[in-house]
């Protein structure tokens, strides 16, 4: 089982604010910016009195560090601990790796991720690696399961690759809750082009609720 | 569908030899080196006459570039084309990302991959990201399917995560052929600790045989 990240990834506890990777940067293309604006504009709405309140969507921030724990009785080396970075945020150059932002909609128990695939994610010539797509699916379904059920670990991912994704393009990942049964949360996910007219990949994820003890070797 | 890489990844056509990433480097720990030696020593055997001949195992070389094709009618930008790198070989710093080497055994229709997970592959605190594990599974099952059936694309990956993998550790991926049916090749894969006593992850992969026309948009 792999623990999902959203609730576990906490700001690195230094005195300055950590970088939020889910905010726009100069590498974002027009599709990425447009979709970001579409969902971001629905995160805050203005009432008739001109006051602002939360909308139906929430943008989730995204950092490249997590708090470190000793695990399974094995203490990681101090060097690995200090250098560790979140897999999806490990490349310094903007636009080269995973550019993405996740929005959740609690009311509809739905979440979307806008993902722009950089040139370092190549698999087949000119296309995104199947493992990079699986990585985004794990990230977004896991984030959604965590949002709905609290801390979870991935128990199963079942991924059907329908049509390759061109390197450099922007796609949409849409996740919804299938069901909850005791410790289990079932989420499904579709990866489509930006207007949802073409299905690239579809997947289901099964997540198990955990306590921090699971990662501490309990 | 995602095309697998082994037959498509060709040396970059410059005058010098491209770097083979599957050879030992100074970042490899003792487990990685020991397992490399174990399989590598069976790649060439000495006959009674003192002559050398191929053994049962073959080490597959691994590069970070592939030839570029225009795909699906969409020509990639020249910048993306020139900067594109294989996802699993996109990090310059040795030992920081995916360190791995694949050996195939044609006789037994089996393949193994020795994989050392670097500090930039973090998911849950202190552990390897589920997407990084999926990436190695896609890479190794796809390589095996290609070795057995020629060029293929990944149609399905079904992954069960049993037990988290500590960041920095070395694991073994073992793949075997389940069956071939027309264009379909079914491969299964286990991810275990180095002495195979602990199962971390198990998966099945379904691959479809393709011609280059599939990637060229045919």
Interface residues (C-beta under 8 A of the other chain):
Chain A: X1 X2 X3 X4 X5 X8 X66 X67 X68 X69 X70 X71 X72 X74 X76 X77 X79 X80 X81 X83 X84 X85 X86 X87 X88 X90 X91 X96 X97 X119 X120 X121 X122 X123 X124 X125 X126 X127 X128 X129 X130 X131 X132 X133 X134 X135 X136 X137 X138 X139 X142 X153 X154 X155 X156 X157 X158 X159 X160 X161 X162 X163 X164 X166 X167 X168 X215
Chain B: X1 X2 X3 X4 X5 X8 X66 X67 X68 X69 X70 X71 X72 X74 X76 X77 X79 X80 X81 X83 X84 X85 X86 X87 X88 X90 X91 X96 X97 X119 X120 X121 X122 X123 X124 X125 X126 X127 X128 X129 X130 X131 X132 X133 X134 X135 X136 X137 X138 X139 X142 X153 X154 X155 X156 X157 X158 X159 X160 X161 X162 X163 X164 X166 X167 X168 X215
